[in-house]
Amino acid sequence: MNLIIFILKRIGTIVISLVCIIAITYILMWLAPGNFFDIQRFSTAAQSSQLTAEQVAILQRKFEEKYGLNQPLWKQILRFTFDAFRFKFGPSFSNPVRTIESMIAERFPVSLTLTLLSISFALIVGIPLGIIAALKRNTWIDYFTMGLSMFGQVIPSFVIAVFFVFIFSVQFRLLPTTGWDGPRYMVLPVLTLGLMTMSGIARFMRASLLDSLRQDYIRTAYAKGGTDRAVIFGHALKNSLIPIATILGPQIAYLLVGAVFIEYLFRIPGMGQLFVNAAGARDYPLLVTSTYVLSLMVMIMNLIVDLIYMFLDPRNRVK
Amino acid sequence: MWKRFFIFFVAVSFIFAGCGPKKGRIKTVSLPFLDISSFHPAYWQSQHILAQGTIFEGLFGYEPDPKNLGGLKVVPVIAESWKISDDGKVWTIKLRKDKKWSNGDPVTAKDFEWSYKYYCDPELKDIPLWASPLGNLKNAWAVKAGGVPVDQLGVKALDDYTLQLTLADPDYNIHLGLAAGGVVPVHRKSVESNPQDWWKPEKLVCNGPYIVKEWTQGKDCVLVKNTNYVGYCGNVEKIVLKFMVAGLELGIQSFQSKELDFAWINNVGQYNYVLSKPELKAAFHEDISDLMFAGYEIARCLDPALDDIRLREAFAISIDRETLVNKIMGNRAVPGYKIWDDSSPIGKKLKPIKFDVNRAKKLLAEAGYPDGKGLPQLKFYITGASDPVAEYIVNEWKKNINVDVKIENLESGLYWMSVWTTTPKLSAGFMRFGGPMNRFSTGDLTKNASHVLWNFDFPAEFRKLRYEMDFEQRNAIRTSEKGKNRSDWDELLIKSKKLWEERKKIIASEPHRLWKEEMSRKPTFEEQFETIWQNWQNAKNDRDRQMWWRTGAELVLSEEYSQLEYKARSPHHKEMYRANLELMRMPWEKAVANAHKVIQMFQDTYYMVPLYFDKIQYLQNPKLSGVVLYKFSWGPQIFNFKYLNLAD
C-alpha cells in the first residue's frame, strides 16, 4: 500500500514537471527569432506576386487558426499540454502529411528494441567482467578486463562502429553493414552501443564489489564458514548492484533518443534521427514533442531506478 | 564449461554468418537515397525526385542527353502533341491514349484536371506553389488562398485526352516545368477513398514504371515493376532504396560487401581510399555538377563597407582557384571562374573572373585602402564545425592583398536566414553561397545570381530604410491595437491616394514594356486597397476590423516600399532588371543562347562570386548501366530508374 502511494505521488510529480517543461519549451520557441508565420513555408506562398493583400490576410488567418496561433499564449500552452497527455501532437511542419504521433509510434519500438538489447548486452557482459576483475584484482585478468572497458569508454562509438563494419562486414562478410531487418542486422549496432555502456558497468561493478568485499558483514560471512560463491553471490553482489542501477536509468533514456550517430550510420529508423532532423528543419511541434518525450523517458527511468533500489536495498523501502 | 561456451560461440557464428543477401533470380538493384517522409508528389521533399519518372509520370519527363545542360533533356511522356496560343497563355495538350495506372485504369486528361485542382485546393495545405509551374495557372494562388472557387483554376479537360492550361502570365516554356514532380497526376478514386493516407504503399496507385511495394521511413524503400506500365523500362525488376545521410553513412563499405550497387563518394578520405583499391577504382565514375555553382556572396547586411565595386572585385580576383580545388578540396572539384562552366553553351560565352593579384592591389589602392590598410574588420561567416574552403579564402586574402578577414561561426538557423535575407545582425563580410537550378526554366538559368536584383546593389541608406519598413514598421502594424475606429483610416486613405498617383507616374515613365506590365498587374494597388477598405466597412466585429486595418496598412507600406525600391535602383540596376525580365519571357532555346548577357551583368557586380563546381563522384556496379544523375537543387541524386539495366 505504501508502495502504491509512493508510485502515485511520483506520477503526480512527473505530471507537474511535464507541464512545466512543455510551458518553458513552448515559451522559448515563441521567443525564438521569427514567428511561425515568418519561418514556415506559408511566407513563401504569401510572397507570390499573384496574391492580393486581401488573400494574404485570409491565408495568414487560416494558418494561425490551424496552429492555434490566434489564441493567447497561455491558451496555446494549455491546449498543447492537454493534447500531449493524450499523445496527440498534430502535424509536423516539415512533414505535413503525417502526424507526429504516427512518426513516433513507428520509431519508438525500434529505439526501444535497440536500447533494451544494448543494455542487456552491457549487463550480461559488463557485470561478469566487473566481478572477474574484482576477484582477480591486480592480476593480468584484472588489467585485461579493465583495459577492454577503458577501450570501450574512450573510443567514440562511431569509430568503433566503422571498425566493426570493416572487420565483420567488409573483410569477413559475416554480417550486413547496415539496416534493421532482423537479428543479423542488430548485432553490430547493439555491440557498438552496448560496448560503451558495458565498459562503464564493468568498472562500476569492479569498484563496487571491491568496496562491498571490504565490509564487516562479509568478514563475518566468511567467519561463519561461507564459501566464496555463497558469500559473493549471496551477500556482496546484491549490494554492489546498487551503483549499477544509478547509471542505468539515464543511460536508457539517452539510448532511447540520443544514439543519433549510430542510427544514421547503421540506417536504423529510431527516434534520435527524428529529433535531430526536427532541430535542423526548425520543426517546432516536433521539437517540443521530442523534449516532452525525452523528459518523460528520463522521469520514468528515474522512477524505475528508485523501485529497483528498493528491491535491492530494503533500507530504501517506503515505510 | 569453457569448451561448451566455445562450441556455443561457433554455433552462433555459423547461424549469423551468411553468404550476404540472396538476390535470387529477380534482377534487384540496391541504391542509396534520401529520407522519404511520404510519397505525396506535391511536397517539396525528397519524394518529388521519385515522382519524376519512377513511380509517377507527368505530361513531360526527363531523358538522358549528355549534350544538354545537366545531361538531361525534357521530352513528352504522356503528352503527345501541344499547341501554344500566340500570347503564350493557353496551352492545349493532346495526351497518349495508351497510358495506364498501376491498377489498370487509363490515364486521362480528367486525371490531370482533377489532380491540379487537388493540389491547388486550399484544403491541401502547405503545398509549395512557388516550386511548381502550377503557380502560373490562372487563379492558382487565389484558389490556394481560398478567395476564388477551385473550378476557376486555369485547367480544363476538353475531352478524355485533351487538356487545356490557361496561364496567368505568358510562358512558352511551361512544358519544361511540367517534367517536375509537383505536377504529376494522382489517382482520384484512391485519394477520395483514403484522403489521409492514400500515398502509403499499400494504398498507393501510381502511373510510373515502378510501384512502391514496401517502405519504412529512415530505412528501406522497395520498388517493383509496374506490370501495367506502358512504355520503355529497363530489365531491373526490383529496386531497394536505402536511406543514407551523406557524411554519416557506410556507403563505400556497403558497396564493398555487395549490399549496394551504387555508392556516393562524399569526401577526400573516401575518394583517396577508392583510388587506392583497384577493385573500387574500376567501379569509379565522375561527372561535373554543372547545374550548380559554389562560391560566396557578400553578406546581406546594412553595413556599407563593401558597397564599393572595386573592393568586391579585388577580393574576387585574388583567390587562386586552382590551388583551392587541387590542394584544399583534394581534386574533388573544378575551378569556377564563371557562373556556368565551360562545358555548357552558356559558360562558353561568359567572361571569366581572372586570378590577378596585381590588379587586386591596384583596385584596393584606388578604393582608398592601399596594401589593405584602413579597411574595417570584415568577416567570413560560416556555420558548422569548420569550413576549410572559407579558411583557405581568408588565407589567400591575407597572403595576396594583406587583408585580414576574420572567420565567424554562426548558429545554423541564423546563418541560413542570413544567407537569404537582409539582417542588421551581421557586419560587412562574406558567406558561402551556392546557386542551383531547381528545374529547367528561363528564370533558373541565372542560378540565383538574379538575387542581385532584390538584395544587393542598393545604397546603404535604402537598405537601412528597407529593413526598417520590412521588419520594424511591419511588426508595429501587426501588433497595433488600431483598426477598430473609422478615424484609424484617415491617414491611410490619404496616403493610398498619393501612392496611387505616384504609381501611375512611375508606370508612365518606365520605358520597358514588360516592366510596365508587371507594375500594372491586376488587381492594382488601388483596386486591392478599395477591396480591403470595403471589407473593413462590412466587418461584423472588432477582431475582423483590426485584421482588415492591418491588411490595409501593410498594403500601403508594401506599395510605399515598392516605389522607393524602384527609385533607389541605379540606371545600371534597372538595365539588369529589364534584361532579366526579357530572359524570363524568352523561349527556352533563345534563352539558353542569350542568358550569358544577363548572367555576365550579375557576375560583374561581384556580389555573388563563383569559386568551383563540385565533381559528382560515385561507385557503380560494372554490371549496372543507365544510371541517370539528378543535378538540380536536391542533388546530386540518381533518378528516373526506368533506364536502369543490370547485366547477368
Interface residues (C-beta under 8 A of the other chain):
Chain A: A32 P33 G34 Q40 R41 F42 T44 A45 Q47 S48 S49 Q50 L51 T52 A53 E54 Q55 V56 A57 I58 L59 R61 K62 K66 S94 N95 P96 V97 R98 M103 E106 R107 V162 V165 F166 S169 V170 R173 L174 L175 P176 T177 T178 G179 W180 D181 P183 R184 V187 F261 E263 Y264 L265 F266 R267 I268 P269 G270 Q273 L274 N277 G280 R282
Chain B: S13 F16 A17 G18 C19 G20 P21 D35 S37 S38 H40 Y43 Q45 P122 K125 D126 P128 L129 W130 G135 A140 W141 A142 K144 A145 G146 G147 A168 W199 T216 Q217 G218 K219 D220 K242 F243 M244 V245 L248 E249 L250 Q253 S254 Q256 S257 E259 S412 G413 L414 M417 E518 R521 P523 Q528 F529 T531 I532 N535 M547 W548 R550 T551 G552 E554 L555 S558
